[in-house]
Amino acid sequence: MVSQIEAQLLRDDSNLKYDTNMRIYLHQLIVKLGRKLNLRQVILSTAEVYLTRFFAKVSIREVNIYLLVTTCIYISCKMEESPQHIRTILSEARNCWPEFVPNDLTKLAEFEFYLIEELDCYMVVHHPYNSILDVVNVLKDGDPSTKLDISPEELQTCWSIINDSYITDLHLLFPPHIIAIGTLYITLVLGIDVRKTIANSAKLPDPRMDNFVKFLASSNIDLSEVIETVQEILTLYEIWNSYDEMTIRNGLHHMLLNMNR
């Protein structure tokens, strides 16, 4: 007879899919290992794009996601010119997830080649971090009718939203400047505590929005892409407010244990 715990794990496993909740979990894995290795944010963001590109082709049920996350970060360090020794990467990954990351350098090296092959050697990633700085400078020093000062706190919020946006497919769909402008729009509308504002629906309109709207109207920016970016990020935060890490983790662990039997 299957125990109650085993039955729950089976249900978790059967519902396992690469949805927003799973993406949030994978995002947190990348952040966790990145902090252990003291890596720059751009390295983690590049790794997350590799992860998203990979799952556009491969089912999550076919791979050890902990080894995949480790490999994405390992390759990203190389591509962002901050290489880490393979032993260091593997050691920290095993400290995080000893049950699921094999103590075998060849496994990581093999997965590296597998990942690059699945990505068709398409390893270049363009990020919105420079784009948001460019937009802020244009708004500050541009036409008086669209002049807009963005505070350091607001700029930091934009950076945080950009970091979170890698959970979505946006970086596979739109150029960096679209995502940058979308994050600035969200910051101006919702303030510097975006997720709390979404949960409480309490924020007065920012009077500076008039100038920002004029800026958008006078630019050649595709507003439909900006709107889609904003909607995608807001949907992410709405789902994140009810995110259940335990269910995702249990389902993944049960799947991986079955793969290793």
N, C-alpha and C positions, 0 to 999 in steps of 0.2 A: 504494500500500500504506500502511495506517495504521501509524504508528510506535508503538513500545511505550509511549511517554509519552502519545501521543494516545489509544491504546487504554485506558490506565489512566484518563485523564480522562473518556472516554466511560462507563466502568464507574461512576466516581464520580458522574457526572451522572445516570445511569439509576437509581441508588440514592438519589437526593436526596429527602428527605422531611422534614416538620416533626415530627421525633421529639425525644427528650430531648437527644441529641447536638447537633442543630441548635439547640435552645433554649439550650444552654450556649454555643454559638458566638455567637448573637445577644446573649445576656447580656453576654458579654465585649466585644462591639462597643459596646454602650451604655456600659459601664464605661469603656472606652478613650476614647470621645468626651467623656464626662462629666468625666473627669479633665483632659482638654485644656482644657475650658471652666471647670474649677474649680467644678462645680455641687454643690449639696447632694444628699445621698443620696435624699431624698424625691422630688426631680425625676426622678432616674434610675428610681426605683421606679414612679412614675406613667407614665413613658415605656414601661416594660416591660409594664405592664398594657394600655396602648394597643396595643402590639405583639401581645400575646396575644389581645386582643379582635379585632384586625384579622384575624389568621390563623384565627380561628374561622369566618370568612366567605370569605376569599380564599386561593387556593393560593399557596404559596411560589414556584412556577414562573411566576407571573404578574407579579412585581414585582422591581424592583431593591432588594434588601434593604438595601444601604448607604444609598440615598436614603430608604428607609422608616425606618431607624434615626435618620437625621438629622432627618427630619420629626417623628418621635415626640418626640424631645428638644426640638425647636423649639416644638412645641405644649405640651409639658409645662412648659417654662419659663414660658410665658404663664399656664397654669392654676395653677401654684404661685406666681404673683406674683413671679417673678424673670425677667422677659422679657430675652431676648438679641436683639441686632440680627440680622436675617436674614443680613447679610453676614458677621458674626462666626461664626455657626453654620456657614455654607457654607464659609468659609475654613478653619476647623479640621477640618471633615469632609473637605475635599479634601487637607489635610495628612496625614490618616490613610489615605485611600483615593483617591488621585488618579486611578486608572484607572477608577473606578466612580461617582464623584460628579461630575456635570456642572458645569462652571463657568458656571452659568446660574441666576440667581435665580428666573426664572419657573418653572423645573422644580420647585423646592422649594415655591414658592407654590401651584402647581397640585396638587402631591402633598398639601399641607396640606388643601385643599378636598376632595380625593378621600378622604383618610383620615377626615376628619370625617363625610363622607357615609356611608362604609361603617360607621362606628361609630354611625350614626343620632343624631349629636350627643350621644351619651352619654359625657361627658367627666369626670364626677365619679368620683373614686377615694378610697376610705377605706382607710387604712393601719393596720397593727397596732402601730406604734411607740409611740403613746400608750397603747394597750391593755396592752402588756407592762409599762409603768411603773405603770399602775393595778393590775395583778395583783400585781406585786412589792410595792407599798405595802399592799395588802390582806393579803397573806401576812405582812408585817412587823408590822402594827399591829392585825390582826384577832383572832379567837378564839384563846386560848392553846393549844387542842388542835390548831389548824392553823397555829400560828405558824411562820414559816420565813424565815430571813435569806438573801437572795441577794447574793452578793459582786459587786463591780463587774466582776470578770473574767467571772463567769457572766452578768451582764447584757449585757456586750459580746458574749459568745458568742451569746446570744439574738438580739441585733441582727444579727449576722453571718448566722445561720440565716434570719432574716426576709429579709435581703437576697437570699440564695440562693433562698428560696422563690418569688420572682417568676419564676423559670425555669419553674415548674409552672403548672397551671391553678387552684391553690388559691384565688387571689384573685378568681377568677370564680365559685367554688363556695361559699365559706364566709365568714362575717363575720370582721372583724379579730380579735376576742377569741379565737376558736377557734384561729386561726393562732398567736396570741401564746402561748396555753397549750400548744399543741403544741410550740412551740420551747423553752419552759421545761421541758417533760417530757423532751425529747431532751437538753437540757443537763444535767439532774439525773441522767439515766440514763447518758449517755456521757461527761460531763465537758466541759472547755473546748476540747479538741482533737477535735472530733466526727469529722471525716473520717479522722484517723489512728486513732482508736479503732475505727471501723467496719472499717478495713482490717486491724487487728490483733486485734480482738475481745478486748481486754484492759481491763476496767474493773470494779472491785468495786462492788456496789450501794451507793448513797448512803443512809445511815441516815435522812436527812431525807425520803425518799420516803414514809414512813408518813404524815407530816403532810400532804404534798402530796396523797396519795390521799384522805385524810380531807376535805381542802378540796374536791376534785373531787366526792366523794360527797355533800357537804352543799350543793353549788351546784346551780343549774338548768342547768348546762352540758350540751350534747348530747355525751356521751362517744363516741358512734359517729363524730361528726364530728372529734373530737380524735384518735381512733385512725386515721381515714383520713388526716388531716393528717400525723401522725407517719409512717405507712407511706409516704406519697407522698414526704416529704422524705428518708427513709432510702433509698428506691429511687433517688432522684436522686443521692445521694452514692455509692451503689454503682456506678451507671453512670458517674459522673464520674471514679471511680478508674481507669477504662479508656478514658477519653475520648481520641479521636484527632483533634486539631484539623486536622492536615494534610489528612486525607481530606475533611473537611467543607469546608475552604477551597477545595481544588482543584475539588471538585464544583460549588460555587457559582460560582467564577470561570469555569469552563467554560460553565456555563449562561448566565451574564451575557454572556459573549463571543458566544455563539450568538444571544442575543436582540438584540445590537447589529449583527449582520451584515446 
